[in-house]
Amino acid sequence: MLRYGAVRPGERPAAAEEAHAVLVGMLERVARAGRLRVPVATAAQMVQAASVGVALTLITIRPGAGAATCPRAPATSC
């Protein structure tokens, strides 16, 4: 999840809190279905870390870049 706003250590903007609550809610449903192998809090941290990594990678791709620099499947153009 990409988040905007002034960031201060130890504080989350309201939009970030809302996004986190939505993510935790989804992961809790997955856990109740027996499909989660780690605690919900750990899964939420993992999803957020992966999302940040993807967002940072995508913003570094220049428009019109070929498949060699595209993180998506080779059949998909960026």
Secondary structure, 3 states (H helix, E strand, C coil): CCCCCCCECCECCHHHHHHHHHHHHHHHHHHHCCCCCCCHHHHHHHHHHHHHHHHHHHHCCCCCCCHHHCCCCCCCCC
